[in-house]
């Protein structure tokens, strides 16, 4: 788990409309998380999705391996 020093490094202040706030509360209740926990979950989920779509670095062929020409 993160220490207080790490957590305090970046703090965001966000203003939600009543509708957005109600949505966030509903999602938080569904997952039994705080609003901050929901935001962390969603950011991680999107980051993981983007990472999966990112092109993977090419690997070198092993010495003596046949290559397509």
C-alpha positions as CSV (number, residue, x, y, z in Angstrom):
1,X,0.0,0.0,0.0
2,X,1.1,3.6,-0.5
3,X,2.6,5.6,2.3
4,X,1.2,9.0,3.2
5,X,4.2,10.8,1.7
6,X,3.6,9.2,-1.7
7,X,-0.1,9.9,-1.6
8,X,0.3,13.5,-0.7
9,X,2.6,14.1,-3.7
10,X,-0.3,14.7,-6.1
11,X,-3.6,15.9,-5.0
12,X,-6.4,16.8,-7.3
13,X,-9.4,19.0,-6.7
14,X,-12.4,18.2,-8.9
15,X,-15.7,19.8,-9.1
16,X,-18.6,17.6,-10.1
17,X,-22.1,18.5,-11.2
18,X,-24.9,17.0,-9.1
19,X,-25.5,14.5,-11.9
20,X,-21.8,13.5,-12.0
21,X,-21.6,13.3,-8.3
22,X,-24.6,11.0,-8.1
23,X,-23.0,8.8,-10.8
24,X,-19.7,8.6,-8.9
25,X,-21.5,7.8,-5.6
26,X,-23.5,5.0,-7.3
27,X,-20.4,3.5,-8.8
28,X,-18.5,3.8,-5.5
29,X,-21.3,2.1,-3.6
30,X,-21.5,-0.7,-6.2
31,X,-17.8,-1.5,-5.7
32,X,-17.7,-0.7,-2.0
33,X,-15.0,2.0,-2.6
34,X,-14.5,5.6,-1.9
35,X,-14.8,8.1,-4.7
36,X,-11.0,8.3,-4.8
37,X,-10.9,4.5,-5.0
38,X,-13.3,4.5,-8.0
39,X,-11.1,7.1,-9.8
40,X,-8.0,5.1,-9.1
41,X,-9.7,1.9,-10.4
42,X,-10.9,3.7,-13.6
43,X,-7.5,5.3,-14.3
44,X,-5.8,1.9,-13.9
45,X,-8.3,0.1,-16.1
46,X,-7.9,2.7,-18.9
47,X,-4.1,2.6,-18.5
48,X,-4.1,-1.2,-18.8
49,X,-6.3,-1.0,-21.8
50,X,-4.0,1.5,-23.5
51,X,-0.9,-0.5,-22.6
52,X,-2.5,-3.6,-24.2
53,X,-3.1,-1.7,-27.4
54,X,0.4,-0.2,-27.6
55,X,2.7,-1.8,-30.1
56,X,5.1,-4.2,-28.5
57,X,8.9,-3.8,-29.1
58,X,10.3,-6.2,-31.7
59,X,12.4,-8.9,-30.4
60,X,15.7,-9.9,-32.0
61,X,15.8,-13.2,-33.9
62,X,17.9,-15.9,-32.2
63,X,21.2,-16.6,-33.9
64,X,20.7,-19.2,-36.6
65,X,16.9,-18.7,-36.7
66,X,15.3,-18.7,-40.1
67,X,13.8,-15.4,-41.2
68,X,11.1,-14.8,-43.8
69,X,12.2,-13.1,-46.9
